[in-house]
Amino acid sequence: MVTRERARVATEGWGARLLTEQSPDGNWGGGVYTPKWTSTTYTLLHLLWLGLPAGHPAALRGCGRLWEWADRRRVSETCIVSMFARVSCAFGFRTPRVTEAIDFLLAEQQHDGGWNCASRGDRTKHSSFHTSVMALEALAAADQADALASQRGREFFLNHRLFRAHRTGEIAIRASTRFPAFPEWHFDVLRGLELFAATATPGDERLTDAIDLIQAARRADGRWPRYQQYPGPQWFALEPPGPSRWTTTRALHILTWWANG
């Protein structure tokens, strides 16, 4: 059933609308990484989140443009490499550059287990929630990536109860308590829990605060609200203000996963 529904993404609804926006050269939005959030990088991420199956020709063409651009610019930012590797692995784009990117991410892991786009070789910097979630998503998409590195990365988040500052215990990123349909490059609590749901068994007590936060965001009617997207152009609005089918589906998936622990 899931396979059948995912196959519809390319021909119906939001996914089909995004695919029609691809230019003949394989890019979206007139650029590879900018403008945010309509460039090739972010449109591929949106299609991934919507469930477009691996092997779709439009996605493969777009992935090719990513690596051509990365080679021309000698891209070495951990966050960008993570996004490129993730969508390429997820859509089945085969190139030695993807393997090199995964090796790069493994080499960039910080001493605390996470990743920081600004580390520039300094492994002692405190890791970034934003960069770390993207790196872990890339490793998960690669499937054959180093399991110990992924475990250390998840432990970094668990040591912060997913979203809390390591010194004060307060919410580290205030915006992480809102859950736009497309998180772009940003970490948020729902995105973090989705990573754990995809890569780890439930039940770790250190995720309890995050689960409580998701439950507290539920509306009186049992659904979750639509959260406004990050500032910048979008191809179109997914849903009107009010209850969100998309956010509700995601939140219920997490709560079901947690309950099954």
URQUI-V926045 format. One record per residue. RES is the residue in three letters. PHI is phi in degrees with one decimal (* if undefined). Layout:
res = (RES RES)
phi = (PHI PHI)
This chain:
res = (MET VAL THR ARG GLU ARG ALA ARG VAL ALA THR GLU GLY TRP GLY ALA ARG LEU LEU THR GLU GLN SER PRO ASP GLY ASN TRP GLY GLY GLY VAL TYR THR PRO LYS TRP THR SER THR THR TYR THR LEU LEU HIS LEU LEU TRP LEU GLY LEU PRO ALA GLY HIS PRO ALA ALA LEU ARG GLY CYS GLY ARG LEU TRP GLU TRP ALA ASP ARG ARG ARG VAL SER GLU THR CYS ILE VAL SER MET PHE ALA ARG VAL SER CYS ALA PHE GLY PHE ARG THR PRO ARG VAL THR GLU ALA ILE ASP PHE LEU LEU ALA GLU GLN GLN HIS ASP GLY GLY TRP ASN CYS ALA SER ARG GLY ASP ARG THR LYS HIS SER SER PHE HIS THR SER VAL MET ALA LEU GLU ALA LEU ALA ALA ALA ASP GLN ALA ASP ALA LEU ALA SER GLN ARG GLY ARG GLU PHE PHE LEU ASN HIS ARG LEU PHE ARG ALA HIS ARG THR GLY GLU ILE ALA ILE ARG ALA SER THR ARG PHE PRO ALA PHE PRO GLU TRP HIS PHE ASP VAL LEU ARG GLY LEU GLU LEU PHE ALA ALA THR ALA THR PRO GLY ASP GLU ARG LEU THR ASP ALA ILE ASP LEU ILE GLN ALA ALA ARG ARG ALA ASP GLY ARG TRP PRO ARG TYR GLN GLN TYR PRO GLY PRO GLN TRP PHE ALA LEU GLU PRO PRO GLY PRO SER ARG TRP THR THR THR ARG ALA LEU HIS ILE LEU THR TRP TRP ALA ASN GLY)
phi = (* -61.5 -60.9 -64.1 -67.9 -64.5 -63.4 -77.0 -58.9 -76.2 -119.4 -137.0 66.1 -61.1 -60.6 -62.1 -64.3 -65.4 -63.7 -68.7 -85.8 -69.9 -78.3 -58.1 -80.9 95.8 -93.4 -125.0 69.1 84.3 -164.8 -83.8 -112.7 -129.0 -76.1 -86.7 -125.5 -114.7 -71.9 -60.0 -55.6 -76.6 -66.6 -64.1 -61.7 -61.5 -64.2 -64.0 -63.4 -75.3 102.5 -56.3 -66.4 -62.0 88.4 -65.2 -57.4 -65.1 -66.3 -65.7 -61.9 -62.8 -62.0 -59.6 -65.1 -58.1 -74.1 -61.7 -65.4 -62.0 -68.3 -65.3 -98.7 52.9 -63.8 -133.4 -74.7 -57.2 -65.7 -68.7 -58.9 -61.1 -64.6 -62.7 -65.8 -62.5 -67.2 -65.5 -64.2 -65.7 -93.0 78.2 -82.1 -100.8 -163.6 -56.8 -63.3 -68.2 -60.8 -62.5 -65.4 -64.9 -60.5 -62.0 -62.9 -62.4 -72.9 -91.2 -63.1 -77.8 -62.5 -84.0 100.8 -99.5 -137.4 -143.0 -63.2 -101.3 -68.3 48.7 88.8 -88.9 -78.4 -91.9 -64.8 -68.4 -71.6 -96.6 -60.6 -60.6 -66.2 -64.2 -66.9 -68.9 -64.4 -65.4 -63.0 -65.9 -63.0 -64.6 -67.7 -70.5 69.8 -92.6 -67.9 -56.5 -66.8 -66.0 -62.7 -65.3 -62.3 -63.5 -65.6 -66.2 -64.6 -55.9 -68.0 -62.9 -65.6 -106.3 50.2 81.1 -139.8 -102.9 -65.8 -73.6 -91.0 -105.5 79.7 -78.3 -62.1 -71.9 -129.3 -55.7 -67.9 -73.3 -93.3 -118.0 -130.2 -61.8 -54.8 -113.3 -74.4 56.9 -95.6 -87.7 -79.9 -144.1 -63.4 -66.2 -61.5 -62.5 -66.3 -63.3 -61.4 -65.4 -63.2 -86.1 -128.9 -147.3 -78.8 -75.7 116.1 -67.9 -57.5 -71.2 -95.5 -60.8 -60.3 -67.1 -63.3 -60.3 -64.9 -62.3 -64.0 -68.3 -80.3 -72.0 -74.6 -62.5 -85.1 89.5 -107.2 -109.6 -78.9 -78.3 -102.7 -64.3 -70.4 -65.5 -56.8 134.4 -67.5 -122.9 -63.7 -169.3 -80.4 -73.8 -143.1 -74.8 -57.9 121.0 -65.0 -116.0 -64.4 -66.7 -64.2 -62.6 -60.7 -63.9 -64.5 -65.1 -60.1 -65.9 -65.2 -66.4 -57.3 -65.5 -64.6 -81.7 -77.1)
